[in-house]
């Protein structure tokens, strides 16, 4: 097995690494979030679920988590920065959904 990690973000609470892994399952990329003594691993969907099976999460799923979290924070501690982040995430979600729709009609 080959694993190469590159740090892509660090702050006072968490370090995020993008890791390229090559093993018996082929080549894939995962993200490791190191926080305290714990590591959370995010594996994205690789390939089409209809062809490759469900093998990870989608960008849309993670954006949905962030939208939900920021909406909760905004309800308690509203601020312009949260509002701007929500707006940007909503734009990202609409764009990804439009792409998925376009690709699904092209493959039909």
ABEGO torsion letter per residue (X at the ends): XBBBBBBABBBAABBBBBBBBBBAAEBBBBBBBBBEABBBBBBBBBEBAAAAEBAEBBAAAAAAAAAAAAAAAAAABBBAAAAAAAAAAAAAAAAAAAAAAAAAAAAX
